[in-house]
């Protein structure tokens, strides 16, 4: 079985509800996406493994049989577990009635996490969708039917998670994460984060390990590298400008940190991304 694939759907024959893309990925440890916003709706479903999903100041620790929902233009971040990284599937969709259909499922910005036990049916449906990738009229009808079937499966047994029972219930962690997200582009240190939430560095480290299973320094670095990946992929900014934009004091420090996380230099990543990416690509991990 492939470890990752995405089916972009550039043609939309229907207006009420239509598929934009769908995909599947067996993630590597610490694989993350964001902080970012989407132009359309996306529903992820976790097949195996674990990870965290963050929306606003709420972070959820999720596992197989659960899923999370992304609304258009709402900032989110999600990351695979270090020891048991998740494998998930996703569908991206939009349409004039998409909002009302999502509302009927009970999903919203306030209730973005759900549970569903029909893992086999969802996987089977997704791989059926993968086979119909010619974008001709016949495939458009079939994909439209599969999208409605996806909603049908979820509606049979979707259970929303209690937003008050979130993993990051600790206010120190919530405040620290918010501070990092708002300031990672500056030259902040872990000591600045600890000072902001009024606790010492040792206790901050303990809380991050307990609730996010990573250190404050690694979390800060992940936010910076994630932003760097976006800038390298979608802009022509110089490496030095990308470094400054992500909170690094110079290009040398940035390049060293980037190589440690990604296994290649920023320049090599940019070149590889542009060789691998086609105009119709719609990969949303």
QUILINNOR-V597324 format. One record per helix or strand of 3 or more residues. SS is the DSSP state (h for helix, s for strand). FROM is the first residue (numbers start at 1). TO is the last residue. If there is no record, write none. Layout:
ss-><SS	SS>
from-><FROM	FROM>
to-><TO	TO>
This chain:
ss-><s	s	s	s	s	s	s	s	s	h	s	h	h	h	h	h	h	h	h	h>
from-><4	18	32	41	50	58	66	76	87	98	113	119	137	171	190	201	216	239	251	266>
to-><8	26	36	48	55	63	70	80	94	105	115	131	157	183	197	211	234	245	262	276>
